Amino acid sequence: MKPKIALSKVAFSVLDLVPVREGFSHKSAMEASLELAQLAERLHFKRFWVAEHHNAPSIVSSATALLIQYLAQGTKSIRVGSGGIMLPNHAPLVVAEQFGTLATLFPDRIDLGLGRAPGTDQITARALRRQYVETVHDFPRDIQEVQSYLSKEGTGSAVRAIPGEGTEVPIYILGSSTFSAQLAATLGLPYAFASHFAPTYLSEALRIYRENFKPSSQLAYPYVIVGANVVMADTDKQAEYLATTGNLFALNIIRNTRRPLQPPVNNIDDIWDMYEAAHVKDMRKYSFEGSAQTVKEKLEKFTEEFEPDEIIFSSYIYDTKARLRCFELLNSLKQQ
């Protein structure tokens, strides 16, 4: 019988999209993100990532590298990085220069997670890269180009990332498909699966990644990060109420209404129809809501099924103090 994976052995991290709360400013969203990063550091979470999105009034993580600098400067030891940079939006040299600068300012603390999706709509994607048209070969080639710029071997190239070369910023492949799993395996890089909003191919992607992994200079063995949503409170009923904010956030994505993060509601069934409810529940399949005991039981089953090395948690809670309390309760599971 395969040994059970202990939850206490799984690393916990935070993924923040820096959501804007209804009635609050963009600046307050960034300040709330820093406050959460500082708490995560005190609780010894492994890393704190922010994700690139554009033309989204509910999210202010568009200038991702600048936010990472803000968060790294406001903390002391926690790893800070991108979950991720959407590589089709950027020239590889620019990414290497930006993250090389961050790694120079904050040595051994910066992660570079790279994704293939645009992180926005197609009109905005065209505005970001103008006439650039991506092919299936571009993403793997661009990743290797970024690696080359950041490597010690890149110093002899005609084009160099300065600062950046020699920093060897660790790269992570992000995705929600079997394509990204195969790519991460082939390149021998850590793999982060976006199961917090696109859970469909989680099992198959992890199988492909682990079975096809080839060791690299960065990584000797497969390393899996899985995304999950979490809403914890002192009681199940309170957590269920707070969780309506995240459900409304997902509903706004489905409806393309792009509203800021909304306060929780007493009866969400008055707002969505049965088809929308089913769609949201599919998207948020791996959402862990409830008291510490309730979430602990669910996370233990999740960990046993997928055997992640690390779980990176998102949490859409309107009240910032309640969100901090959620992560305090989440951390308490590691002590039980």
N, C-alpha and C positions, 0 to 999 in steps of 0.2 A: 504494500500500500504506500502511495506517495505521501511523504510527510506534509502535514498541514503548514501553510505559510503563516507565520505569526504576524499579526498586524503591527506589533511593536517593532518589527524588523523592517517595515516598509517606510521609506522616507516620505515626509509630507512637505508639500510646497504650495505656493499660491500663484494663481493666474488672475490678473486683474485687467479688465478692459477699460478701467477708469470711467465708469458710468456717471452721467450727469443726472442728478436727482431733480425731479420736477420742483420748480420753485427755488433752485439754487444755481450758483454760477459755475462756469467752467473751472475757475480757479479753485473753488471749494471741492470739486471732484478730484483735482490733482492733490490738494491738501489731504483729503480723505485717503487717497491712495498711499501717500507717504506715511500717514498715521498707521495704516494697516501694515505697511512694510516694516515699520519700526517695531510693531507688536510681533510680527512674524520673526523678526530677528531675536527679540527677547525670548520667544518661545522655542528658538532653535529650529525653525523650519529650514529646509535645505536651500531653497531659492525663491525668488520673487520675480515673476515674469509679467511683462505687459505685451499686449498684442496690437499690431498695426491694423487700423481701420480708417477709412476715409469717407467723407461726405455723409457722416452719420451724426446727426444732432444729439443723439443720446450717448455718444462715446467720444472722449477727447484724447485718444491715444494715437493720433495721426502722425505726430512728430515723435516717433517711438524712441529714437536714439537720445533726443533731448530729455524725454521723460526718464529714461534709464539713468542719465546723468543726474537729474534732480533726485531720484530715489537713492542712487548710490551715494550721493553727497550727503543725504540726510540719514544715512545708516553707516555702520562701521564694518560689518563682517559678512552679512548675508550675501549670497550670490544674487546678482541682479541681471536680467537679460530680457531677450525678446521671445515671445511665444506666439507669433514670431514676426520676423521681418518677412514681408511678402516679396520674394526675390524678383518676380517678373516686373515689379514696379520700379526697380532700381538697377543701375549699372553696378556690376560686381565690385569694381574699383571703389565706388563711393561707399558701398557697404563696408568694405575692408578698411577704408580710411576712417569712417565713423567709429567702427567698433575697435579698430586699432587705437584710436584716440582714447576711447573709454577705457580700454585695457591698460593704456599707459598711465592714465589718471588713477585707476582703481585696479592695481595688479591682482591677478588671481581671483577676481570677483565677477567677471563679466562672462555671460553666456550669449551665444548667437544661435537662436533657433530660427530656422529658415523654412518658409512655407511656399507653396506654389499658387495658391488661390490669390486673387487680386485684393481681397479684403474690402471690396466695394462693388459698386455697379459698373457695367461696361463703359458707360459714358465717362465716369470718373477715372476708370483705368486708362482710357485713352488720353485723358488730360494729364495723367501722371507720366506716361511714357510716350505720348504723342503717337508717332507712326509705328511704334514697336509692335510686331506681331509674333507671338510666342509659338514655337513648335514643341513637339514632345521631347526633342533633344536638348532644348535650351536649359531647362531647370538643372539636370545633372551636370551639364557643362558649366553653367554659371556657379554652381556649388564648388566645383573643383577649381574654378578660377579664383573664387574668394579664398579657398584653402591655400592656393598657391601664393596669393598676395600676403597672407598672414603667416606663411611658413618661414623658417630660417633659410630655406633654399631659394626664396624669392628675391634675395638681395642682388642676384646677378641679372635680373630681368631688365628689359628696356623700360618697362612701365612698373613702377614700384609704389606700394602703399606706404606713405610716410606721414604720420606714424602708422604703424600696423605691422610691417614686416618683422617676423621673428617673435611676435606676441603669441602666436598659435592659440588664438581665442578658440575655446572648444565649440564645435558646431553640432547642432542637433537637427535632425530632420523631423519636421512636423507634417502630419497628414491625417486623412480620414479614409484612405483607400489602400488597396493592395499594391498599387503603383508605388506609393511612398514607402510602403513596407519593404518592397523588393529593392528599391533604391538605397534605403538606409542600410539594408543587409549587404548589398554589393559594395558600398563605400565603407562599410565597417564603422558606422556612426550610431550614436544613441538615437532611439526612435520614440517620439512623443505622439500618441494617438489622440485625436480630438473627440473622444467619446463623450465629452460633456455636452456636445450639441449634435454630433453626427455618429451615433453609436453602431450603425448597421453592420459595418465590416470589422468590428473590433476583434472578434475571435479569429477570423481568417487572416487578418493583417498580422496579428501577433504570431500566428503559426508560421506564416511565410517568412517573417523577419527572423525568428529564432532558427528555423530550419536552414535558411540560406545565408546566415551571417558569416562574413569573412573578416577575420581580425585585421585591424589597421594600426597605424602608429598612434592613433588617438585612443583606441578601444580594443581590448583583447577579447572581451566576451559581450554578448548582447546585453543591452541596457534598455529597459522599457519604462516609459513614463505614460501613465494613462490619465486622462482628464475626467473630472467628476464635478458635479455641483453639490454644494452642501448648504443646508440651512439648519442650524441647531439653536435650541433655546432650552430653558429649564424644564419645559413640558412639551409633550407632543402637540398639544392643541395650540400653544403659542407658536411653535415652529411651523405648523401647518398654515397659520395666519400669515406669518412673515413670508412664507414661500410663495404667496400669491403675487408678490412683486416680481419674482423671477418668471413666473408663468405669464404675467402680463408683458414682460419684456420679450419673451419668446413669441407671444401672440402678436405683438407689434411688428416683429420680423416677418411673420407670416402675412400679415395684412399690409406690410410696407408702409406703416403709419409713422414710424421713426420717432415716437414720442420719448421724452426723457423717462428715466426710471420713476415709476409711479408708486405711491404709497400702497400698502397692502389693503385688501378689501375683505369684507366679511363673507361675501358670497360671489365668487368668481363665475358661477354658473349663470348669473344674470348678465354677464358680459360676453362670454363666448358661446358658440353653438357646439353641438356634439362632435362635429367634424373637426372644428378647430381644437377642441379639447383633446381629441385623439391624436391630432398632429403634434401638439405641444408635448403630450405625454410620450410620444415616440421620440421626439427630439431630446427630451430630458429624461430618458430612460434611466440613466445613471445619475440620478439626483437623490441625495441622501438627506432626508428631512426628519427631524424629531428630537427627542431628548438624547442625552449621551448614551443611555442604554440601548435605545432603539437604533440609533445610527451605528453604534458599535457592532451590533448583531448583523446589520446589513453590510457594513464594510468588511466584516470578517468573511462573509459569503463571497463578496466581490473579490476580495484578495485571494481566497482559496481557488476561485474559478480562473482568474486571469494571471495570477502570480506576478504582479508588477514589482519592479524595483522601487518605484516611486509613484505616488498619486499627487497630481497637481490640482488643487481645488479652486473653483470659482464660486463666488457667492453674491447673489443679487439680493441684498437686503437694503431697504430704503433708509432705515435709521442707522447712522454710522456707529453709534454705541452698541446697538444690537448686533451689527456685523462684527465688531471687535469681540463681543461676547461669544458669538458663534465660533470664532477661531480659538478662543480660550477653551471652550468646551471640546472642540475638535482635538486640540493638543492634549487634553486630559485623557483621551482614549489611549494615548501612548504610555500613560502611566499606570493603566489598569492591568 
